[in-house]
Amino acid sequence: MKFFKVIRFDGSDDNVFPRGAEPEEWAVSGAFEFAQIPEDALKGKIRQAFVNGMLGVHSGGRSTFVTVAEFNETDKAAAVEALSAYCVHELGAPDMGAARHVAIEEVNYIAELCSGKPVNTLFAVRRHIDDDGNLREAFHEVKRAPEGEAGHARIWEVVPDDA
Protein backbone atom coordinates (compact mmCIF):
# COMPACT_ATOMS: atom_id res chain seq x y z
CA MET A 1 0.00 0.00 0.00
CA LYS A 2 1.14 3.59 -0.62
CA PHE A 3 0.31 6.92 0.97
CA PHE A 4 1.29 10.59 1.07
CA LYS A 5 4.23 11.62 3.22
CA VAL A 6 5.19 15.24 3.90
CA ILE A 7 8.30 16.47 2.13
CA ARG A 8 9.86 19.83 2.92
CA PHE A 9 12.41 21.46 0.68
CA ASP A 10 12.83 24.47 2.97
CA GLY A 11 11.17 26.18 5.94
CA SER A 12 8.60 28.14 3.92
CA ASP A 13 5.61 26.07 5.10
CA ASP A 14 6.19 27.44 8.61
CA ASN A 15 5.81 30.95 7.21
CA VAL A 16 2.89 30.58 4.78
CA PHE A 17 0.57 28.31 6.79
CA PRO A 18 -0.75 28.79 10.34
CA ARG A 19 1.38 25.74 11.26
CA GLY A 20 3.74 23.76 9.05
CA ALA A 21 3.52 19.97 8.92
CA GLU A 22 6.44 17.92 10.16
CA PRO A 23 8.81 16.40 7.60
CA GLU A 24 8.17 12.70 6.94
CA GLU A 25 4.74 12.58 8.64
CA TRP A 26 1.79 10.99 6.87
CA ALA A 27 -0.51 13.46 5.13
CA VAL A 28 -4.05 13.66 3.78
CA SER A 29 -5.89 16.30 1.80
CA GLY A 30 -7.60 17.73 4.86
CA ALA A 31 -10.13 19.64 2.73
CA PHE A 32 -12.82 18.62 5.24
CA GLU A 33 -11.31 21.17 7.64
CA PHE A 34 -12.63 23.96 5.39
CA ALA A 35 -16.15 22.58 4.82
CA GLN A 36 -17.81 24.96 7.30
CA ILE A 37 -15.62 28.03 6.82
CA PRO A 38 -17.30 30.81 4.83
CA GLU A 39 -15.33 31.84 1.75
CA ASP A 40 -14.91 35.41 3.02
CA ALA A 41 -13.14 34.02 6.12
CA LEU A 42 -10.42 32.46 3.97
CA LYS A 43 -7.75 35.12 4.39
CA GLY A 44 -4.00 35.20 4.93
CA LYS A 45 -2.41 31.96 6.16
CA ILE A 46 -5.81 30.23 6.40
CA ARG A 47 -6.36 30.96 2.70
CA GLN A 48 -2.94 29.54 1.87
CA ALA A 49 -3.78 26.37 3.81
CA PHE A 50 -7.10 26.15 1.95
CA VAL A 51 -5.66 26.78 -1.51
CA ASN A 52 -2.64 24.46 -1.43
CA GLY A 53 -1.98 22.83 1.94
CA MET A 54 -1.97 19.10 2.67
CA LEU A 55 -2.74 18.15 6.28
CA GLY A 56 -0.14 16.31 8.37
CA VAL A 57 -2.09 13.72 10.35
CA HIS A 58 0.04 13.91 13.50
CA SER A 59 0.86 17.62 13.74
CA GLY A 60 -2.25 19.13 12.16
CA GLY A 61 0.13 21.33 10.21
CA ARG A 62 0.08 21.96 6.47
CA SER A 63 2.55 21.10 3.74
CA THR A 64 2.83 22.38 0.18
CA PHE A 65 4.26 19.11 -1.13
CA VAL A 66 3.86 15.43 -0.40
CA THR A 67 5.53 12.41 -1.87
CA VAL A 68 4.23 8.87 -2.35
CA ALA A 69 5.70 6.41 0.16
CA GLU A 70 5.21 2.80 1.24
CA PHE A 71 2.47 2.50 3.90
CA ASN A 72 1.64 -0.63 5.90
CA GLU A 73 -1.36 -1.61 8.05
CA THR A 74 0.37 -0.40 11.24
CA ASP A 75 1.02 2.99 9.60
CA LYS A 76 -2.60 3.09 8.43
CA ALA A 77 -4.00 2.37 11.90
CA ALA A 78 -1.75 5.05 13.44
CA ALA A 79 -2.76 7.60 10.78
CA VAL A 80 -6.47 6.90 11.34
CA GLU A 81 -6.11 7.29 15.11
CA ALA A 82 -4.06 10.49 14.86
CA LEU A 83 -6.47 12.01 12.34
CA SER A 84 -9.46 10.98 14.48
CA ALA A 85 -7.94 12.65 17.54
CA TYR A 86 -7.25 15.79 15.49
CA CYS A 87 -10.89 15.91 14.38
CA VAL A 88 -12.11 15.64 17.99
CA HIS A 89 -9.62 17.98 19.67
CA GLU A 90 -9.12 20.59 16.95
CA LEU A 91 -12.26 20.49 14.82
CA GLY A 92 -14.94 19.68 17.39
CA ALA A 93 -16.05 16.25 16.17
CA PRO A 94 -18.58 14.89 18.69
CA ASP A 95 -16.61 11.73 19.56
CA MET A 96 -13.85 9.40 18.38
CA GLY A 97 -16.35 7.09 16.65
CA ALA A 98 -17.69 9.84 14.40
CA ALA A 99 -14.18 11.18 13.82
CA ARG A 100 -12.84 7.71 13.02
CA HIS A 101 -15.46 7.32 10.27
CA VAL A 102 -14.21 10.53 8.57
CA ALA A 103 -10.56 9.58 9.15
CA ILE A 104 -11.00 6.15 7.57
CA GLU A 105 -12.66 7.68 4.51
CA GLU A 106 -9.88 10.25 4.16
CA VAL A 107 -7.09 7.68 4.60
CA ASN A 108 -8.70 5.28 2.11
CA TYR A 109 -9.13 8.11 -0.40
CA ILE A 110 -5.44 9.03 -0.27
CA ALA A 111 -4.33 5.37 -0.40
CA GLU A 112 -6.46 4.90 -3.54
CA LEU A 113 -5.03 8.07 -5.10
CA CYS A 114 -1.48 6.79 -4.48
CA SER A 115 -2.11 3.15 -5.46
CA GLY A 116 -0.85 3.32 -9.04
CA LYS A 117 1.93 5.83 -8.46
CA PRO A 118 5.62 5.03 -8.01
CA VAL A 119 7.25 5.74 -4.65
CA ASN A 120 8.71 9.28 -4.56
CA THR A 121 6.11 10.74 -6.94
CA LEU A 122 5.75 14.38 -5.86
CA PHE A 123 2.24 15.83 -5.46
CA ALA A 124 0.65 19.19 -4.72
CA VAL A 125 -3.00 20.20 -4.39
CA ARG A 126 -5.03 23.17 -5.57
CA ARG A 127 -8.44 24.07 -4.11
CA HIS A 128 -11.05 26.69 -4.89
CA ILE A 129 -14.72 27.45 -4.33
CA ASP A 130 -16.69 27.13 -7.57
CA ASP A 131 -19.50 29.41 -8.76
CA ASP A 132 -22.07 27.24 -6.95
CA GLY A 133 -20.21 27.53 -3.64
CA ASN A 134 -18.76 24.00 -3.73
CA LEU A 135 -15.23 23.24 -2.63
CA ARG A 136 -13.22 21.80 -5.55
CA GLU A 137 -9.90 20.07 -5.18
CA ALA A 138 -7.39 18.84 -7.76
CA PHE A 139 -4.19 16.92 -7.08
CA HIS A 140 -1.36 17.17 -9.54
CA GLU A 141 1.98 15.49 -9.94
CA VAL A 142 4.93 17.82 -9.88
CA LYS A 143 7.14 16.68 -12.75
CA ARG A 144 10.88 17.11 -13.03
CA ALA A 145 12.31 18.95 -15.98
CA PRO A 146 13.33 16.54 -18.77
CA GLU A 147 16.90 15.23 -18.63
CA GLY A 148 19.33 17.86 -19.84
CA GLU A 149 16.92 20.78 -19.39
CA ALA A 150 17.30 23.24 -16.58
CA GLY A 151 14.38 23.30 -14.17
CA HIS A 152 14.90 27.00 -13.52
CA ALA A 153 17.18 29.84 -14.46
CA ARG A 154 20.51 30.11 -12.70
CA ILE A 155 20.58 33.27 -10.58
CA TRP A 156 24.27 33.24 -9.67
CA GLU A 157 27.44 31.37 -10.44
CA VAL A 158 30.26 30.46 -8.08
CA VAL A 159 33.66 31.34 -9.48
CA PRO A 160 37.09 30.93 -7.90
CA ASP A 161 38.89 33.96 -6.45
CA ASP A 162 41.84 35.31 -8.41
CA ALA A 163 43.88 35.64 -5.22
C-alpha positions in Angstrom: 0.0 0.0 0.0 1.1 3.6 -0.6 0.3 6.9 1.0 1.3 10.6 1.1 4.2 11.6 3.2 5.2 15.2 3.9 8.3 16.5 2.1 9.9 19.8 2.9 12.4 21.5 0.7 12.8 24.5 3.0 11.2 26.2 5.9 8.6 28.1 3.9 5.6 26.1 5.1 6.2 27.4 8.6 5.8 30.9 7.2 2.9 30.6 4.8 0.6 28.3 6.8 -0.8 28.8 10.3 1.4 25.7 11.3 3.7 23.8 9.1 3.5 20.0 8.9 6.4 17.9 10.2 8.8 16.4 7.6 8.2 12.7 6.9 4.7 12.6 8.6 1.8 11.0 6.9 -0.5 13.5 5.1 -4.0 13.7 3.8 -5.9 16.3 1.8 -7.6 17.7 4.9 -10.1 19.6 2.7 -12.8 18.6 5.2 -11.3 21.2 7.6 -12.6 24.0 5.4 -16.1 22.6 4.8 -17.8 25.0 7.3 -15.6 28.0 6.8 -17.3 30.8 4.8 -15.3 31.8 1.7 -14.9 35.4 3.0 -13.1 34.0 6.1 -10.4 32.5 4.0 -7.7 35.1 4.4 -4.0 35.2 4.9 -2.4 32.0 6.2 -5.8 30.2 6.4 -6.4 31.0 2.7 -2.9 29.5 1.9 -3.8 26.4 3.8 -7.1 26.1 1.9 -5.7 26.8 -1.5 -2.6 24.5 -1.4 -2.0 22.8 1.9 -2.0 19.1 2.7 -2.7 18.2 6.3 -0.1 16.3 8.4 -2.1 13.7 10.4 0.0 13.9 13.5 0.9 17.6 13.7 -2.3 19.1 12.2 0.1 21.3 10.2 0.1 22.0 6.5 2.6 21.1 3.7 2.8 22.4 0.2 4.3 19.1 -1.1 3.9 15.4 -0.4 5.5 12.4 -1.9 4.2 8.9 -2.4 5.7 6.4 0.2 5.2 2.8 1.2 2.5 2.5 3.9 1.6 -0.6 5.9 -1.4 -1.6 8.1 0.4 -0.4 11.2 1.0 3.0 9.6 -2.6 3.1 8.4 -4.0 2.4 11.9 -1.8 5.1 13.4 -2.8 7.6 10.8 -6.5 6.9 11.3 -6.1 7.3 15.1 -4.1 10.5 14.9 -6.5 12.0 12.3 -9.5 11.0 14.5 -7.9 12.6 17.5 -7.2 15.8 15.5 -10.9 15.9 14.4 -12.1 15.6 18.0 -9.6 18.0 19.7 -9.1 20.6 17.0 -12.3 20.5 14.8 -14.9 19.7 17.4 -16.0 16.2 16.2 -18.6 14.9 18.7 -16.6 11.7 19.6 -13.9 9.4 18.4 -16.4 7.1 16.7 -17.7 9.8 14.4 -14.2 11.2 13.8 -12.8 7.7 13.0 -15.5 7.3 10.3 -14.2 10.5 8.6 -10.6 9.6 9.2 -11.0 6.1 7.6 -12.7 7.7 4.5 -9.9 10.2 4.2 -7.1 7.7 4.6 -8.7 5.3 2.1 -9.1 8.1 -0.4 -5.4 9.0 -0.3 -4.3 5.4 -0.4 -6.5 4.9 -3.5 -5.0 8.1 -5.1 -1.5 6.8 -4.5 -2.1 3.2 -5.5 -0.9 3.3 -9.0 1.9 5.8 -8.5 5.6 5.0 -8.0 7.2 5.7 -4.7 8.7 9.3 -4.6 6.1 10.7 -6.9 5.8 14.4 -5.9 2.2 15.8 -5.5 0.7 19.2 -4.7 -3.0 20.2 -4.4 -5.0 23.2 -5.6 -8.4 24.1 -4.1 -11.1 26.7 -4.9 -14.7 27.4 -4.3 -16.7 27.1 -7.6 -19.5 29.4 -8.8 -22.1 27.2 -6.9 -20.2 27.5 -3.6 -18.8 24.0 -3.7 -15.2 23.2 -2.6 -13.2 21.8 -5.6 -9.9 20.1 -5.2 -7.4 18.8 -7.8 -4.2 16.9 -7.1 -1.4 17.2 -9.5 2.0 15.5 -9.9 4.9 17.8 -9.9 7.1 16.7 -12.7 10.9 17.1 -13.0 12.3 18.9 -16.0 13.3 16.5 -18.8 16.9 15.2 -18.6 19.3 17.9 -19.8 16.9 20.8 -19.4 17.3 23.2 -16.6 14.4 23.3 -14.2 14.9 27.0 -13.5 17.2 29.8 -14.5 20.5 30.1 -12.7 20.6 33.3 -10.6 24.3 33.2 -9.7 27.4 31.4 -10.4 30.3 30.5 -8.1 33.7 31.3 -9.5 37.1 30.9 -7.9 38.9 34.0 -6.4 41.8 35.3 -8.4 43.9 35.6 -5.2 
